[in-house]
């Protein structure tokens, strides 16, 4: 049995509930009473239904910054042990799921886990600035068992889109997401890079703080416009516009019945456990660092009067 530890929770992020559920199932009474995220209640009851999705792996330990929070998540997600520190959690388990997307805390909280060399999942992005990203690069590297990704990359809808979209005909991609760029940009960048590759020329943010509009120019002429704005409503996703009378193709992360959304989490956690057991990495270290640098380029462009950042600067 692979023993996993989970680290959470930050404001607006319910992943400790949903990520743990794909391993441990959930307590329905506690889900109703203790989980504050209605969307999680909906897709767990509709699509999970306490089935066993990942065999021979369980979340056995949880750590949060507050014991009451830890007890809350543990009650919903059937976690038997609450750790008193990140160091204690890392010692007791075989691998760690870091389920927080407050990137400004990532390095400080993840560093004790990295020192153990144990497999680590980091939610969405490694770092919020170049200094912390460099610390991750030095401490981990290509051979470290690390998965950092948006679950949108693993969604069945993305696999379907790869089969159906003729990327040679696509001339523009328009994406939209709620929240703020540093936290949610990867939800758009990860699937876009997965479908269209990473051969980009420049990044330019023409938006403002908490309302970012980021233009990504590909070397082949593809134009990608991604907007992340605080307070806008779901769905999160993007639309591909093609030549040759091909109708626009919408690709949604938060699909109508949340089936693709839920199974994206299952697929991502399955990939993580495969890496922890067998060393198979679904996302290369190079891809992880590149995406992180693009996110930081978007921030730098905005902060420097919407200056265009070239690929050479990103690399």
C-alpha positions in Angstrom: 0.0 0.0 0.0 1.4 3.4 -1.0 1.0 5.8 1.9 0.3 9.4 0.9 0.4 12.6 2.9 -1.6 15.7 1.9 -0.6 19.3 2.7 -3.4 21.9 2.6 -5.4 24.2 2.8 -5.5 27.8 1.6 -8.3 30.2 1.0 -10.5 29.3 -2.0 -8.8 26.0 -2.6 -10.8 22.8 -1.8 -8.4 20.3 -3.4 -7.5 18.5 -0.1 -11.1 17.3 -0.1 -11.3 16.2 -3.7 -7.8 14.9 -4.2 -8.0 12.7 -1.1 -11.5 11.4 -2.1 -10.1 9.6 -5.2 -7.9 7.5 -2.8 -10.0 7.3 0.4 -13.6 7.8 -0.7 -15.6 10.2 1.5 -17.9 10.3 4.4 -21.2 11.5 3.0 -22.5 12.9 6.3 -19.3 14.8 6.9 -19.2 16.0 3.3 -22.7 17.6 3.7 -21.8 19.1 7.1 -18.1 20.0 6.9 -17.1 20.7 3.3 -17.6 24.3 2.4 -17.3 23.8 -1.4 -20.6 23.2 -3.1 -19.0 22.2 -6.4 -17.0 19.5 -4.7 -20.1 18.1 -3.0 -21.8 18.1 -6.4 -19.2 16.2 -8.4 -18.3 13.8 -5.6 -21.9 12.7 -5.2 -22.6 12.6 -8.9 -19.4 11.0 -10.3 -17.4 9.5 -7.4 -20.2 7.8 -5.4 -17.5 6.2 -3.2 -16.1 4.0 -5.9 -12.4 2.9 -5.7 -10.6 4.8 -8.4 -6.9 4.3 -7.4 -6.0 0.9 -5.9 -3.4 0.2 -3.3 -2.8 3.8 -2.4 -4.3 5.8 0.5 -3.9 9.2 2.1 -3.0 8.3 5.6 -1.8 11.7 7.0 -2.8 15.3 6.6 -1.1 18.6 7.7 -2.6 22.1 7.6 -1.7 25.2 9.4 -4.7 24.7 11.7 -5.6 21.5 13.5 -9.3 22.3 13.3 -9.0 22.6 9.5 -7.1 19.3 9.4 -9.8 17.6 11.4 -12.4 19.0 9.1 -10.8 17.6 6.0 -9.9 14.3 7.7 -13.6 13.8 8.7 -14.8 14.2 5.1 -12.0 12.3 3.4 -11.4 9.4 5.8 -7.8 10.4 6.7 -6.8 8.5 9.9 -3.8 10.6 11.1 -3.2 14.3 11.6 0.4 15.4 11.5 1.8 18.1 13.8 4.2 19.4 11.3 5.2 19.1 7.6 8.4 17.3 8.7 6.4 14.7 10.7 4.0 14.1 7.7 6.9 13.7 5.3 8.6 11.2 7.6 5.4 9.0 7.9 4.5 8.6 4.3 5.9 7.4 1.0 4.9 10.4 -1.1 3.3 13.9 -0.6 0.4 15.7 -2.3 0.9 19.5 -1.8 -2.7 20.7 -2.3 -2.2 24.5 -1.9 -2.1 27.1 -4.7 -0.8 30.0 -2.6 2.5 30.0 -4.6 4.1 32.5 -2.2 4.2 29.8 0.4 5.2 26.9 -1.9 9.0 26.9 -1.4 9.0 27.4 2.4 6.4 24.6 2.9 7.7 22.2 0.2 11.4 22.4 1.1 11.2 20.0 4.1 9.6 17.4 1.8 12.2 17.9 -1.0 14.9 17.3 1.5 13.6 13.8 2.0 13.7 13.1 -1.7 10.2 11.6 -1.6 7.8 12.0 -4.6 5.9 15.3 -4.6 2.9 16.7 -6.3 2.8 20.5 -6.3 -0.5 22.2 -7.2 -0.5 24.1 -10.5 2.8 26.0 -10.3 6.1 25.9 -8.4 6.7 29.5 -7.6 5.4 33.1 -7.8 8.7 34.7 -8.5 12.1 33.9 -10.1 14.0 33.7 -6.8 11.8 30.9 -5.5 11.7 29.2 -8.9 15.5 29.1 -8.9 15.4 27.5 -5.4 13.1 24.7 -6.8 15.3 24.2 -9.8 18.5 23.8 -7.7 16.8 21.6 -5.1 15.0 19.2 -7.5 16.0 19.0 -11.2 15.0 16.7 -14.0 15.5 13.5 -12.0 13.5 14.4 -8.9 10.1 12.6 -8.7 8.0 15.8 -9.1 4.7 16.5 -10.7 3.5 20.0 -11.0 0.4 20.6 -13.2 -3.1 21.7 -13.7 -5.6 18.9 -13.7 -7.1 20.4 -16.8 -4.1 18.9 -18.7 -5.4 15.5 -17.7 -9.1 16.0 -18.5 -10.8 13.7 -20.9 -12.0 16.8 -22.7 -8.3 17.6 -23.6 -7.7 14.1 -24.9 -10.8 14.4 -27.0 -9.7 17.8 -28.3 -6.3 16.5 -29.3 -8.0 13.9 -31.5 -10.6 16.3 -33.0 -8.7 19.6 -33.5 -6.6 20.1 -36.6 -4.0 22.3 -35.0 -2.5 23.3 -38.4 -5.8 25.1 -39.1 -6.1 26.9 -35.8 -5.2 30.6 -36.0 -6.4 31.9 -32.6 -7.2 30.6 -29.2 -9.1 32.7 -26.7 -9.1 31.5 -23.0 -10.9 32.8 -20.0 -10.6 32.0 -16.3 -11.6 33.4 -12.9 -9.2 34.2 -10.1 -5.8 35.8 -10.6 -3.0 35.1 -13.1 -0.4 33.7 -10.7 -2.9 31.1 -9.3 -5.0 30.2 -12.3 -2.8 30.9 -15.4 -1.7 27.3 -15.4 -5.3 26.1 -15.9 -5.1 27.7 -19.3 -1.5 27.4 -20.2 -1.1 23.7 -19.3 -3.8 22.4 -21.7 -2.9 25.0 -24.4 0.7 23.9 -24.4 -0.4 20.2 -24.3 -2.4 20.7 -27.5 -0.3 23.3 -29.4 3.2 22.8 -28.1 5.5 25.4 -26.6 7.2 26.9 -29.6 6.3 30.4 -28.7 7.9 33.7 -29.6 6.8 36.2 -27.0 4.5 37.0 -24.1 2.8 40.3 -23.5 0.3 41.3 -20.8 -1.9 44.2 -21.8 -4.1 43.9 -18.8 -4.1 45.3 -15.3 -3.7 43.7 -11.8 -6.4 41.2 -11.2 -7.6 41.5 -14.8 -4.8 40.1 -16.9 -5.0 39.8 -20.7 -1.9 37.9 -21.9 -1.0 37.6 -25.5 1.2 34.6 -26.5 2.6 34.7 -30.0 3.7 31.4 -31.5 6.5 31.2 -34.1 4.0 29.7 -36.6 1.7 32.7 -36.3 -0.8 31.2 -33.8 -2.2 33.9 -31.5 -3.2 32.9 -28.0 -5.1 35.4 -25.8 -5.7 34.3 -22.2 -7.7 36.4 -19.7 -7.7 35.7 -16.0 -10.0 38.1 -14.1 -11.0 38.1 -10.5 -14.7 37.7 -9.9 -15.8 36.5 -13.3 -18.1 33.4 -13.4 -17.3 29.9 -14.7 -17.0 28.1 -17.0 -13.2 28.1 -17.3 -11.9 27.1 -20.7 -10.9 28.3 -24.2 -12.1 28.5 -27.7 -10.1 27.6 -30.8 -10.8 29.5 -34.1 -9.7 27.9 -37.4 -9.5 28.6 -41.1 -11.4 26.8 -43.8 -15.0 27.2 -42.6 -14.2 25.1 -39.5 -16.6 26.2 -36.7 -15.0 27.4 -33.4 -14.2 24.6 -31.0 -14.8 25.2 -27.3 -12.8 23.3 -24.7 -14.1 23.6 -21.2 -12.5 22.5 -17.9 -15.6 23.0 -15.9 -17.9 21.1 -18.2 -21.7 21.2 -17.6 -22.0 18.0 -15.5 -18.5 18.2 -14.1 -17.7 14.7 -15.4 -14.5 15.7 -17.3 -13.5 17.9 -14.4 -13.8 15.2 -11.8 -12.0 12.6 -14.0 -9.2 15.1 -14.6 -8.4 14.9 -10.9 -8.6 11.1 -11.0 -6.3 10.9 -14.0 -3.8 13.4 -12.5 -3.6 11.6 -9.1 -3.2 8.3 -11.0 -0.3 9.7 -12.9 1.2 10.9 -9.6 1.0 7.5 -8.0 2.4 5.9 -11.1 5.4 8.2 -10.8 5.7 7.5 -7.1 5.8 3.7 -7.7 7.5 3.4 -11.1 9.2 6.7 -11.8 7.1 7.4 -14.9 6.8 11.2 -15.3 3.7 12.5 -17.1 5.2 16.0 -17.2 8.9 16.7 -17.7 10.9 19.0 -15.5 11.6 21.1 -18.6 7.9 21.6 -19.3 7.2 22.5 -15.6 9.9 25.1 -15.5 9.0 26.6 -18.9 5.3 27.0 -18.0 6.4 28.6 -14.7 8.6 31.1 -16.6 5.8 32.0 -18.9 3.5 32.8 -15.9 6.3 35.0 -14.5 6.8 36.6 -17.9 3.1 37.6 -17.8 3.6 39.2 -14.4 6.8 41.0 -15.5 5.1 42.3 -18.7 2.3 43.9 -16.7 4.5 45.4 -14.1 6.8 46.9 -16.7 4.1 48.9 -18.6 2.9 46.0 -20.7 6.3 45.3 -22.3 6.6 42.4 -24.7 8.8 39.6 -23.2 10.7 37.6 -25.8 11.3 33.8 -25.7 15.0 34.4 -25.1 14.2 36.4 -22.0 11.8 33.6 -20.8 14.4 30.9 -21.3 
